[in-house]
Amino acid sequence: MARSQTPTSAIPEREQWTGQLGFIMAAVGSAVGLGNIWRFPGVAYESGGGAFLIPYLVALLTAGIPILFLDYAIGHRFRGSAPLALRRLGGRLGEGIGWFQVVIAALIAIYYTGVLAWAASYFVFSFGEQWGDDTAAFFTGDYLQVSDGAADPITFDFVPGVLIPLVLMWVVTLVILGAGVVKGVQRANVIIIPLLVVAFIALVIRALFLPGALDGLDAFFTPDFAALADPGVWIAAYSQIFFSLSIAFGIMITYASYRRRRSNMTGAGLVVAFGNSSFEILAGIGVFSTIGFLAHQQGIGVSEVEGLSGPILAFVTFPAIVSEMPGGGFSGALFFGALTLAGLTSLISILEVVIAAIRDKFGLTRGQAVGGVGVLALISVVLLGTTSGLIALDTIDQWTNNIGIVASAIVMTIVVIWVKRRGGELSRHLSAVSTFKVGGLWLFFTGVIGPIVLIWMLAAKVIDLVTGGYEGYATWYLGVAGWGSIVLAVVAAIVLPIVSWRHDPRSFEAWPTNKQLSLKGDAR
């Protein structure tokens, strides 16, 4: 067994899930988030309806699952947070990639908590349908009190209606994380995921019996096979799969590092991947059934309904639908309750990336690390609890998701597979501990198909943002909040690998693959 000469007592003891179920629940909780509910239905509808499921399935099999397995292999094999595991795999270059992922996760957490606070607020609003007749005016005016983004993108006028639930969501999340991997993260997911599934199934059943529901489903599933000739549809499919699986920004590396010595990694991965996709399709059925009802009530076609994806779908279109339903407050509570639960489990996983990384690097206790994350809470409150919160959220989200995560995946796959040549070792490791074996085909998808598609996506997005700007926001603001976010992650990737570790990062007992596989040199 290869290990450093540094005493293992110097290495912080790594927490572990109690078993397969705990890990799967946590991984599903991370994957099933806000994007499953408000992004997938709109993307599918705009990208060929039922025909979109073809590129969606192709993307899942050729990029989503392979890169998910890569994250699992790195985390389980090298037993660490993203910076530590990648340091053990690829030295300072690998650690730099890990810290880039940690900063991206931290930035996402800052704004993600804001959306979670909105969902929790709307859960309360549902019981009295407090949004009134003009849901758009209520959301941006009465509730968020949005400032003029072009004229005043940064304000410090706090909005109590947003600030209070924002603070509460941070408190709840940090308390769960402070309880630890098993008593906090695992227990929360084991409770929340069944509640989420039950609530959403109840919502879908209610929606299916509404007048006009079949028209909505017809619009959602009717295939437009001509759309398959559009490269943009294929990019949309890969983009949706990629973002919804929580891959390439440290979550699955961190979660896999908490698995036991002999754990079925690929089998669990398939459950997570197909479970996530199943929930997305369920969300599409529920959302478009209700949209069909709204179109029926207004006497228009489904295609004429506006706001079919994103925050507008959740906080403007859906409240309008609820107001038209008999007993709509109950359906609204189900929807926003499900949105809150889905967002909470995802936020927990995002912040665990940051906590695990700083614990590994600086030898902190969990309590100390959770306290350190309080800095992110303070930034989040200052940015999102004000009248310019929506603008900050929208901008940071655009850059971290479409630039940061995609760039992270490209660099990680190329470095691991081509520069450090560790693909074969990771493939053998997965096959030795799992029921579903991987080999050359997995390496081809991970090291060739994945990077090619992702480079295509990244180039298209960069060109679009550079030439067209974003939402009419001031160029200087996009430079600070948008491109500045990416620069911050790059600086962390360069500087933090130079900072000394509290213990020798090479000191670990590598998981053995099997008796025939030599581990000589694995801990270098």
VEXDREN-2710 file (C-alpha; in Angstrom, 1 decimal):
% VEXDREN-2710
k/r/px/py/pz
1/MET/0.0/0.0/0.0
2/ALA/1.6/3.3/-1.1
3/ARG/1.6/6.1/1.4
4/SER/3.8/9.0/2.4
5/GLN/6.1/8.9/5.4
6/THR/4.0/11.6/7.1
7/PRO/2.1/10.0/10.1
8/THR/-1.5/9.4/9.2
9/SER/-2.6/11.0/12.5
10/ALA/-1.7/14.3/10.9
11/ILE/-4.5/13.8/8.4
12/PRO/-8.0/14.9/9.3
13/GLU/-10.3/11.9/9.6
14/ARG/-12.6/11.8/6.7
15/GLU/-16.3/11.5/7.3
16/GLN/-18.3/8.8/5.5
17/TRP/-21.8/8.2/4.4
18/THR/-23.5/5.4/6.3
19/GLY/-24.1/3.5/3.1
20/GLN/-25.3/3.4/-0.5
21/LEU/-28.7/4.9/0.2
22/GLY/-27.3/7.9/2.0
23/PHE/-24.9/8.7/-0.8
24/ILE/-27.6/8.3/-3.5
25/MET/-30.0/10.5/-1.6
26/ALA/-27.4/13.2/-1.2
27/ALA/-26.3/13.0/-4.8
28/VAL/-29.8/13.1/-6.1
29/GLY/-30.5/16.0/-3.8
30/SER/-27.6/17.9/-5.3
31/ALA/-28.6/17.1/-8.9
32/VAL/-32.3/17.8/-8.5
33/GLY/-32.5/21.5/-8.1
34/LEU/-34.1/24.7/-9.4
35/GLY/-33.0/24.1/-13.0
36/ASN/-34.9/20.8/-13.2
37/ILE/-38.2/22.5/-12.4
38/TRP/-37.9/25.8/-14.2
39/ARG/-35.3/25.3/-16.9
40/PHE/-35.8/21.9/-18.5
41/PRO/-39.5/22.3/-19.5
42/GLY/-38.8/25.6/-21.4
43/VAL/-35.6/24.3/-23.1
44/ALA/-37.4/21.1/-24.2
45/TYR/-40.4/23.0/-25.6
46/GLU/-38.2/25.5/-27.5
47/SER/-35.9/22.8/-28.8
48/GLY/-38.2/20.4/-30.7
49/GLY/-40.6/19.2/-28.0
50/GLY/-40.7/15.4/-27.9
51/ALA/-37.9/15.3/-30.5
52/PHE/-35.6/17.1/-27.9
53/LEU/-35.5/13.9/-25.9
54/ILE/-33.3/12.3/-28.6
55/PRO/-30.3/14.8/-28.3
56/TYR/-31.1/14.9/-24.5
57/LEU/-30.5/11.2/-24.2
58/VAL/-27.5/11.3/-26.4
59/ALA/-26.0/14.1/-24.3
60/LEU/-26.7/12.1/-21.1
61/LEU/-25.0/9.0/-22.4
62/THR/-22.0/10.6/-24.1
63/ALA/-21.1/13.5/-21.7
64/GLY/-23.3/13.7/-18.6
65/ILE/-22.7/10.2/-17.2
66/PRO/-19.1/9.9/-18.4
67/ILE/-18.1/13.2/-16.6
68/LEU/-20.2/12.2/-13.6
69/PHE/-18.2/9.0/-13.4
70/LEU/-14.9/11.0/-13.7
71/ASP/-15.9/13.1/-10.7
72/TYR/-16.8/9.9/-8.8
73/ALA/-13.5/8.2/-9.7
74/ILE/-11.3/11.2/-8.7
75/GLY/-13.1/11.8/-5.4
76/HIS/-13.2/8.1/-4.4
77/ARG/-9.8/7.1/-5.6
78/PHE/-7.9/10.1/-4.1
79/ARG/-10.2/10.6/-1.0
80/GLY/-10.4/14.4/-0.8
81/SER/-12.2/17.6/-1.6
82/ALA/-11.7/18.9/-5.1
83/PRO/-8.4/20.7/-4.5
84/LEU/-7.0/17.8/-2.4
85/ALA/-8.1/15.0/-4.7
86/LEU/-6.9/16.8/-7.8
87/ARG/-3.6/17.7/-6.0
88/ARG/-3.0/14.0/-5.4
89/LEU/-3.8/13.2/-9.0
90/GLY/-2.0/16.1/-10.8
91/GLY/0.1/18.1/-8.4
92/ARG/-0.2/21.8/-8.2
93/LEU/-1.8/22.0/-11.6
94/GLY/-4.6/19.7/-10.4
95/GLU/-5.0/21.6/-7.2
96/GLY/-5.4/24.8/-9.2
97/ILE/-8.3/23.3/-11.1
98/GLY/-9.8/22.2/-7.7
99/TRP/-9.6/25.7/-6.3
100/PHE/-11.2/27.1/-9.5
101/GLN/-14.1/24.8/-8.9
102/VAL/-14.4/25.8/-5.2
103/VAL/-14.6/29.5/-6.0
104/ILE/-17.2/28.8/-8.7
105/ALA/-19.2/26.9/-6.1
106/ALA/-18.8/29.7/-3.6
107/LEU/-20.1/32.3/-6.1
108/ILE/-23.1/30.0/-7.0
109/ALA/-23.9/29.7/-3.3
110/ILE/-24.0/33.4/-2.9
111/TYR/-26.8/33.9/-5.4
112/TYR/-28.5/30.5/-5.2
113/THR/-29.5/31.3/-1.6
114/GLY/-31.3/34.3/-2.9
115/VAL/-33.5/32.2/-5.2
116/LEU/-34.2/29.9/-2.3
117/ALA/-35.3/32.8/-0.2
118/TRP/-37.7/33.9/-3.0
119/ALA/-39.2/30.4/-3.2
120/ALA/-39.7/30.3/0.6
121/SER/-41.4/33.7/0.5
122/TYR/-43.7/32.6/-2.3
123/PHE/-44.6/29.4/-0.3
124/VAL/-46.0/31.7/2.3
125/PHE/-47.6/34.0/-0.3
126/SER/-49.4/31.1/-1.8
127/PHE/-51.8/30.6/1.1
128/GLY/-53.4/34.0/0.5
129/GLU/-52.3/34.4/-3.2
130/GLN/-50.7/37.7/-2.1
131/TRP/-49.3/38.4/-5.6
132/GLY/-52.7/39.7/-6.8
133/ASP/-53.8/40.1/-10.4
134/ASP/-50.5/41.4/-11.8
135/THR/-47.9/38.8/-10.9
136/ALA/-45.1/40.5/-12.9
137/ALA/-45.5/43.8/-11.1
138/PHE/-45.7/42.1/-7.8
139/PHE/-42.5/40.1/-8.3
140/THR/-40.2/42.8/-9.6
141/GLY/-42.0/45.8/-8.0
142/ASP/-43.7/45.0/-4.7
143/TYR/-41.5/42.1/-3.7
144/LEU/-38.0/42.6/-5.1
145/GLN/-38.3/46.4/-5.6
146/VAL/-35.9/46.1/-8.5
147/SER/-33.8/49.1/-9.4
148/ASP/-33.2/50.3/-12.9
149/GLY/-30.4/47.9/-14.0
150/ALA/-29.1/50.2/-16.8
151/ALA/-29.0/53.3/-14.7
152/ASP/-28.3/52.0/-11.2
153/PRO/-26.9/48.4/-11.2
154/ILE/-25.5/48.6/-7.7
155/THR/-27.6/49.9/-4.8
156/PHE/-27.6/49.3/-1.0
157/ASP/-31.2/49.9/-0.3
158/PHE/-32.2/46.8/1.6
159/VAL/-35.6/45.1/1.0
160/PRO/-36.8/43.6/4.3
161/GLY/-39.2/41.1/2.6
162/VAL/-36.2/39.6/0.8
163/LEU/-33.6/40.1/3.5
164/ILE/-35.4/38.2/6.3
165/PRO/-36.0/34.9/4.4
166/LEU/-32.5/35.2/2.9
167/VAL/-31.0/35.3/6.4
168/LEU/-33.2/32.4/7.5
169/MET/-32.2/30.2/4.6
170/TRP/-28.5/30.8/5.4
171/VAL/-29.1/29.9/9.1
172/VAL/-31.0/26.7/8.2
173/THR/-28.3/25.6/5.7
174/LEU/-25.3/26.3/7.9
175/VAL/-27.0/24.5/10.8
176/ILE/-27.4/21.4/8.6
177/LEU/-23.8/21.6/7.4
178/GLY/-22.5/22.1/10.9
179/ALA/-24.1/18.8/12.0
180/GLY/-21.7/16.9/9.7
181/VAL/-21.9/14.6/6.7
182/VAL/-24.1/11.9/8.3
183/LYS/-26.1/13.8/11.0
184/GLY/-26.5/16.9/8.8
185/VAL/-26.2/16.5/5.1
186/GLN/-27.3/12.8/4.8
187/ARG/-30.1/13.1/7.3
188/ALA/-31.5/16.2/5.6
189/ASN/-31.5/14.6/2.2
190/VAL/-33.0/11.4/3.4
191/ILE/-35.9/13.4/4.8
192/ILE/-36.2/16.1/2.1
193/ILE/-36.0/14.0/-1.1
194/PRO/-39.0/11.8/-0.4
195/LEU/-41.0/14.9/0.7
196/LEU/-39.9/16.6/-2.6
197/VAL/-41.0/13.6/-4.7
198/VAL/-44.3/13.2/-3.0
199/ALA/-45.1/16.9/-3.2
200/PHE/-44.2/17.1/-6.8
201/ILE/-46.1/14.0/-7.8
202/ALA/-49.2/15.4/-6.0
203/LEU/-48.7/18.7/-7.9
204/VAL/-48.5/16.8/-11.3
205/ILE/-51.6/14.7/-10.5
206/ARG/-53.5/17.9/-9.7
207/ALA/-52.3/19.5/-12.9
208/LEU/-53.2/16.6/-15.1
209/PHE/-56.9/17.0/-14.2
210/LEU/-57.1/20.7/-15.1
211/PRO/-59.0/21.8/-18.2
212/GLY/-56.5/22.3/-21.1
213/ALA/-53.8/20.1/-19.5
214/LEU/-53.8/17.8/-22.5
215/ASP/-53.1/20.8/-24.8
216/GLY/-50.1/21.7/-22.7
217/LEU/-48.8/18.1/-22.8
218/ASP/-49.4/18.0/-26.6
219/ALA/-47.3/21.1/-27.0
220/PHE/-44.6/19.7/-24.7
221/PHE/-44.3/16.3/-26.3
222/THR/-45.2/16.8/-29.9
223/PRO/-41.9/16.2/-31.8
224/ASP/-40.5/18.6/-34.3
225/PHE/-37.9/16.5/-35.9
226/ALA/-36.7/19.3/-38.1
227/ALA/-35.3/20.9/-35.0
228/LEU/-32.7/18.1/-34.8
229/ALA/-30.9/19.6/-37.8
230/ASP/-30.3/22.8/-35.7
231/PRO/-26.9/22.7/-33.9
232/GLY/-28.3/25.0/-31.3
233/VAL/-30.7/22.3/-30.2
234/TRP/-27.9/19.8/-29.6
235/ILE/-25.9/22.5/-27.6
236/ALA/-29.1/23.1/-25.5
237/ALA/-29.3/19.4/-24.8
238/TYR/-25.7/19.0/-23.7
239/SER/-26.0/22.3/-21.7
240/GLN/-29.1/21.0/-19.9
241/ILE/-27.6/17.6/-19.0
242/PHE/-24.3/19.2/-17.9
243/PHE/-25.8/21.8/-15.6
244/SER/-28.5/19.6/-14.1
245/LEU/-26.1/16.8/-12.9
246/SER/-23.9/19.0/-10.7
247/ILE/-20.7/17.9/-12.4
248/ALA/-17.3/19.6/-12.8
249/PHE/-17.5/22.1/-10.0
250/GLY/-16.5/19.9/-7.1
251/ILE/-19.7/18.6/-5.7
252/MET/-19.5/15.0/-6.9
253/ILE/-15.8/14.8/-6.2
254/THR/-16.5/15.8/-2.6
255/TYR/-19.4/13.5/-2.2
256/ALA/-17.6/10.6/-3.7
257/SER/-14.7/11.1/-1.3
258/TYR/-17.1/10.3/1.6
259/ARG/-17.8/6.8/0.2
260/ARG/-16.6/3.7/1.9
261/ARG/-13.6/1.6/0.7
262/ARG/-15.7/-0.9/-1.3
263/SER/-18.6/1.1/-2.9
264/ASN/-20.5/0.6/-6.0
265/MET/-19.7/3.9/-7.7
266/THR/-21.0/3.5/-11.3
267/GLY/-24.2/1.7/-10.2
268/ALA/-25.0/4.6/-7.9
269/GLY/-24.1/7.0/-10.6
270/LEU/-26.6/5.5/-13.1
271/VAL/-29.3/5.7/-10.4
272/VAL/-28.5/9.4/-9.8
273/ALA/-28.3/10.3/-13.5
274/PHE/-31.5/8.6/-14.6
275/GLY/-33.3/9.7/-11.4
276/ASN/-32.4/13.3/-12.2
277/SER/-33.6/13.0/-15.8
278/SER/-36.8/11.3/-14.6
279/PHE/-37.5/14.2/-12.3
280/GLU/-36.9/16.6/-15.2
281/ILE/-39.4/14.9/-17.4
282/LEU/-41.9/14.8/-14.5
283/ALA/-41.4/18.5/-14.0
284/GLY/-42.0/19.1/-17.7
285/ILE/-45.3/17.2/-17.4
286/GLY/-46.4/19.2/-14.4
287/VAL/-45.4/22.6/-15.7
288/PHE/-46.9/22.2/-19.2
289/SER/-50.1/20.7/-17.9
290/THR/-50.6/23.9/-15.8
291/ILE/-49.5/26.1/-18.8
292/GLY/-52.1/24.4/-20.9
293/PHE/-54.7/25.2/-18.3
294/LEU/-53.6/28.9/-18.3
295/ALA/-53.9/29.0/-22.1
296/HIS/-57.3/27.4/-21.9
297/GLN/-58.5/30.0/-19.3
298/GLN/-57.2/32.9/-21.4
299/GLY/-58.5/31.5/-24.7
300/ILE/-55.1/31.5/-26.4
301/GLY/-52.8/28.8/-27.7
302/VAL/-50.0/27.4/-25.5
303/SER/-47.4/28.9/-27.8
304/GLU/-48.8/32.4/-27.0
305/VAL/-48.2/32.0/-23.3
306/GLU/-45.1/34.0/-22.2
307/GLY/-42.5/33.2/-19.6
308/LEU/-42.0/29.4/-20.1
309/SER/-38.7/29.1/-18.3
310/GLY/-36.4/30.5/-15.6
311/PRO/-37.4/32.8/-12.7
312/ILE/-40.2/34.3/-14.8
313/LEU/-41.9/30.8/-15.1
314/ALA/-41.6/30.2/-11.4
315/PHE/-42.4/33.6/-9.9
316/VAL/-44.6/35.3/-12.6
317/THR/-46.2/32.7/-14.8
318/PHE/-46.9/30.0/-12.2
319/PRO/-48.5/32.4/-9.7
320/ALA/-50.8/33.6/-12.5
321/ILE/-51.8/30.0/-13.1
322/VAL/-52.4/29.4/-9.4
323/SER/-54.7/32.4/-9.3
324/GLU/-56.9/30.8/-12.0
325/MET/-57.1/27.4/-10.3
326/PRO/-59.9/26.4/-8.0
327/GLY/-58.2/26.1/-4.6
328/GLY/-55.0/27.3/-6.2
329/GLY/-53.3/28.3/-3.0
330/PHE/-52.8/24.6/-2.2
331/SER/-51.2/24.0/-5.6
332/GLY/-49.0/27.1/-5.2
333/ALA/-47.9/25.9/-1.8
334/LEU/-47.0/22.5/-3.3
335/PHE/-45.0/24.1/-6.1
336/PHE/-43.1/26.6/-4.1
337/GLY/-42.6/24.1/-1.3
338/ALA/-41.1/21.7/-3.8
339/LEU/-38.9/24.5/-5.2
340/THR/-37.7/25.4/-1.8
341/LEU/-36.8/21.8/-0.9
342/ALA/-35.1/21.2/-4.2
343/GLY/-33.1/24.4/-3.8
344/LEU/-32.1/23.6/-0.2
345/THR/-30.6/20.2/-1.0
346/SER/-28.6/21.7/-3.9
347/LEU/-27.4/24.6/-1.8
348/ILE/-26.2/22.1/0.9
349/SER/-24.1/20.3/-1.7
350/ILE/-22.6/23.5/-3.2
351/LEU/-21.5/24.8/0.2
352/GLU/-20.1/21.4/1.2
353/VAL/-17.6/21.8/-1.6
354/VAL/-16.3/25.0/0.0
355/ILE/-16.3/23.5/3.6
356/ALA/-14.5/20.3/2.6
357/ALA/-11.8/22.2/0.7
358/ILE/-10.9/24.7/3.4
359/ARG/-11.0/21.9/6.0
360/ASP/-8.6/19.8/4.0
361/LYS/-6.2/22.7/3.2
362/PHE/-6.0/24.4/6.5
363/GLY/-6.8/21.5/9.0
364/LEU/-9.9/23.2/10.4
365/THR/-12.7/21.5/12.3
366/ARG/-16.1/21.4/10.7
367/GLY/-17.4/24.1/13.0
368/GLN/-14.5/26.4/12.1
369/ALA/-15.1/25.8/8.4
370/VAL/-18.8/26.4/8.6
371/GLY/-18.1/29.6/10.5
372/GLY/-15.7/30.7/7.7
373/VAL/-18.5/30.1/5.2
374/GLY/-20.4/32.8/7.1
375/VAL/-18.4/35.3/5.0
376/LEU/-20.3/34.1/2.0
377/ALA/-23.6/34.6/3.8
378/LEU/-22.6/38.2/4.6
379/ILE/-21.8/38.8/0.9
380/SER/-25.0/37.2/-0.2
381/VAL/-27.1/39.4/2.2
382/VAL/-25.4/42.6/1.0
383/LEU/-25.7/41.7/-2.7
384/LEU/-29.1/40.0/-2.8
385/GLY/-31.0/41.6/0.0
386/THR/-31.1/45.0/-1.8
387/THR/-33.0/46.5/-4.7
388/SER/-30.3/45.5/-7.1
389/GLY/-30.3/41.8/-6.0
390/LEU/-32.0/40.4/-9.1
391/ILE/-29.4/42.2/-11.3
392/ALA/-26.5/40.7/-9.3
393/LEU/-28.0/37.3/-9.3
394/ASP/-28.7/37.3/-13.0
395/THR/-25.2/38.4/-13.9
396/ILE/-23.2/36.1/-11.6
397/ASP/-25.4/33.2/-12.6
398/GLN/-24.8/33.8/-16.3
399/TRP/-21.0/33.8/-16.0
400/THR/-20.4/31.1/-13.4
401/ASN/-22.7/28.6/-15.1
402/ASN/-22.0/29.3/-18.7
403/ILE/-18.3/30.2/-18.5
404/GLY/-16.9/29.0/-15.2
405/ILE/-18.4/25.5/-15.0
406/VAL/-17.9/24.7/-18.7
407/ALA/-14.3/25.9/-18.6
408/SER/-13.7/23.9/-15.5
409/ALA/-14.9/20.7/-17.1
410/ILE/-12.9/21.3/-20.3
411/VAL/-9.6/21.8/-18.4
412/MET/-10.2/19.0/-15.9
413/THR/-11.0/16.4/-18.5
414/ILE/-8.0/17.4/-20.7
415/VAL/-5.6/17.5/-17.8
416/VAL/-6.7/14.2/-16.2
417/ILE/-7.0/12.2/-19.4
418/TRP/-4.4/13.7/-21.7
419/VAL/-1.8/15.7/-19.6
420/LYS/-1.5/13.5/-16.5
421/ARG/-2.6/10.3/-18.4
422/ARG/-4.6/9.0/-15.4
423/GLY/-7.6/7.9/-17.3
424/GLY/-6.6/4.2/-17.4
425/GLU/-6.0/4.2/-13.6
426/LEU/-9.4/5.8/-12.9
427/SER/-11.1/3.4/-15.3
428/ARG/-9.6/0.4/-13.6
429/HIS/-10.6/1.8/-10.2
430/LEU/-14.2/2.3/-11.1
431/SER/-14.5/-1.2/-12.7
432/ALA/-12.9/-2.9/-9.7
433/VAL/-15.3/-1.4/-7.1
434/SER/-18.5/-1.2/-9.2
435/THR/-21.0/-3.5/-10.8
436/PHE/-21.1/-1.5/-14.1
437/LYS/-17.7/-1.7/-15.7
438/VAL/-16.1/1.1/-17.7
439/GLY/-13.3/1.0/-20.2
440/GLY/-12.2/2.4/-23.5
441/LEU/-15.6/3.8/-24.5
442/TRP/-15.8/5.7/-21.3
443/LEU/-12.4/7.2/-21.9
444/PHE/-13.4/8.2/-25.4
445/PHE/-16.5/10.0/-24.3
446/THR/-14.7/11.6/-21.3
447/GLY/-11.5/12.6/-23.1
448/VAL/-12.7/13.3/-26.6
449/ILE/-16.5/13.8/-27.1
450/GLY/-17.0/15.7/-23.8
451/PRO/-14.2/18.3/-24.3
452/ILE/-15.1/18.9/-28.0
453/VAL/-18.8/19.6/-27.2
454/LEU/-17.9/21.7/-24.2
455/ILE/-15.3/23.8/-26.1
456/TRP/-18.0/24.4/-28.8
457/MET/-20.5/25.5/-26.1
458/LEU/-17.9/27.8/-24.3
459/ALA/-16.7/29.5/-27.5
460/ALA/-20.3/30.2/-28.6
461/LYS/-21.2/31.7/-25.2
462/VAL/-18.0/33.8/-24.9
463/ILE/-18.5/35.3/-28.4
464/ASP/-22.1/36.1/-27.5
465/LEU/-21.3/37.8/-24.2
466/VAL/-18.3/39.7/-25.7
467/THR/-20.1/41.0/-28.8
468/GLY/-23.7/41.3/-27.5
469/GLY/-23.3/42.1/-23.8
470/TYR/-26.0/40.9/-21.5
471/GLU/-29.5/42.2/-20.8
472/GLY/-28.5/45.7/-21.5
473/TYR/-26.4/46.0/-18.3
474/ALA/-23.6/48.5/-18.3
475/THR/-20.3/47.2/-19.7
476/TRP/-18.4/48.1/-16.6
477/TYR/-20.8/46.2/-14.4
478/LEU/-20.5/43.1/-16.6
479/GLY/-16.8/43.4/-16.3
480/VAL/-16.9/43.6/-12.5
481/ALA/-19.7/41.2/-11.6
482/GLY/-19.5/38.9/-14.7
483/TRP/-15.9/38.6/-16.0
484/GLY/-14.6/39.6/-12.5
485/SER/-16.1/36.4/-11.1
486/ILE/-14.1/34.3/-13.5
487/VAL/-10.9/36.3/-12.9
488/LEU/-11.4/35.7/-9.1
489/ALA/-11.6/32.0/-9.7
490/VAL/-8.5/32.0/-11.9
491/VAL/-6.5/34.0/-9.3
492/ALA/-7.5/31.5/-6.6
493/ALA/-6.4/28.7/-9.0
494/ILE/-3.0/30.3/-9.3
495/VAL/-2.4/31.5/-5.7
496/LEU/-3.8/28.9/-3.4
497/PRO/-1.7/25.9/-4.7
498/ILE/1.3/27.9/-3.5
499/VAL/0.0/28.2/0.1
500/SER/1.3/25.4/2.3
501/TRP/-1.0/22.5/3.4
502/ARG/-1.6/21.9/7.0
503/HIS/-0.5/18.3/6.3
504/ASP/1.2/16.6/3.4
505/PRO/-1.5/16.2/0.7
506/ARG/0.3/13.1/-0.5
507/SER/-0.3/11.3/2.8
508/PHE/-3.3/9.1/2.3
509/GLU/-4.1/5.4/2.0
510/ALA/-5.3/5.0/-1.6
511/TRP/-8.4/2.8/-2.1
512/PRO/-7.1/-0.4/-3.7
513/THR/-8.8/-1.5/-6.9
514/ASN/-8.2/-5.2/-6.8
515/LYS/-5.4/-7.7/-5.9
516/GLN/-4.1/-7.7/-9.5
517/LEU/-3.8/-3.9/-9.8
518/SER/-0.5/-2.5/-8.6
519/LEU/-0.8/0.7/-6.7
520/LYS/2.9/1.6/-7.0
521/GLY/3.3/5.3/-7.4
522/ASP/-0.4/6.1/-7.0
523/ALA/0.3/8.4/-4.0
524/ARG/2.9/10.5/-5.7
END
